[in-house]
């Protein structure tokens, strides 16, 4: 990041927010729970756009598909962004900004675009 700041005069905001990469504007269908939580926390308008479109897709195309997944006792199931947001907002209700809000969430696997050199 020091090289980026030296060469271009700034550090991209997503890196400042703790994202693993600066692609996809903070939202990606390959992102894990931790990145989506960061998107909700730092970029709620972006999260809302994706949530609304996911809900429309689930309503019109397939209700059994969601961007995120939940794994409980070895069983994987869809975790809609709306449900994830509600859970996070309840968890964060009394959280202070200095707390690690994302450490216990699944991290983001890199997609082909993120791995490109």
N, C-alpha and C positions, 0 to 999 in steps of 0.2 A: 504494500500500500504506500510505503514511503516513496518508492520509485514512481508510482502512478501520480502521486501528489507532486513530486519533483518535475516529472515530464509534462503533466497536463494542468497542474495547479489546483487539483481537487481530488478527493476520494469519492467515488460513487456512493450515493446515499444508502443503497442496499447493503453495501459492505459495512457502513457505519451502523446499520441496524442489526448486523450479525448474520445476514444471509450468506449462504455458502457460495453464491455466485451473483453476478449482476445481469443475468439473462431473464427474459420473460417478464420483466417489470414487477417481479416479486410473486408472480402466480404462474404455476406450471402444472400440467396434468401429471407430471412425473414427480412432483414435489411431495415430500412427506409431511407428517403432521406438524413437525417443528417449523417448517417454512410457512405452512398455511397459518399457523398461530402467529408467526411474525407478521404475515400479511394482514391478518385481522388487527393486530395491535398497532402497527405502524401505517398501514395503508387500508383503512376500513372501507373506503370507497371502491378500491380494487376488489377487495374480498366480497363486498356486496354485489358487484357486477357478476363475478363468477358464481356466487351462490344463487342469484336469480336465474342465471342461464342454466345452471345445473338443475334447478328445480323444474324449469321449463322442459329440459331434456327428459328428465325422469317422468314428468307428467305426460308428455307427448310421445316419447319413444320407448323408454324402458325404465320402469320404476326400480328395477333391481341393480342399476348401475349407479355408482357414485365415484367421484374423483378419489376420495380417501377410502381407506379400509381400516377395519378394527379387527384385531386378533385377540380372542379370548379363549383360553383353554384349548389352544391349537385350532380353533375354528375361525376362519376369516369371513367377514361379512362387510357389505357396503357401509360406509359412514358418510352420510350426506353432509355437505358443508354447513347447512342450516343446523343440523343436530350438533355438529362439532362446535359451531359458534355458541350455541346455547350452553353447552357444557363448559366451554372456556370462560364465557362471561360469568357464569356462576362461580367458577374456580377463582377468577380474578377479581371478584366483587370487592374484596377488601385488600387486594395486593398493593404493595408499594412499588413504584417504578424501578427501584433498585434491586428488587428480587429477581432471581432467575426464573422467568415464567415459562421457559421453553426447554429446559434441560432434561425433563423426563419424557419428552416426546420423540417419536421416531424421526430420524434425520432424513435428508433428501438424497435419494440416489441420483447420480448424474445421468442425464439423457445424452443422446448422440450430439445434440447441439451444445450442451454444456461441456462435453469432453473434447469438442473440436479445438484444435490449436490455432 
